């Protein structure tokens, strides 16, 4: 696969950032899971 721990961490961080961006903008629509 070639995915490193850093790659997985970056993806996780991106999802967390997207979730907080959604949560802090009035929670419009479905959460970006």
Secondary structure as UniProt FT lines:
FT   HELIX           5..23
FT   TURN            24..26
//
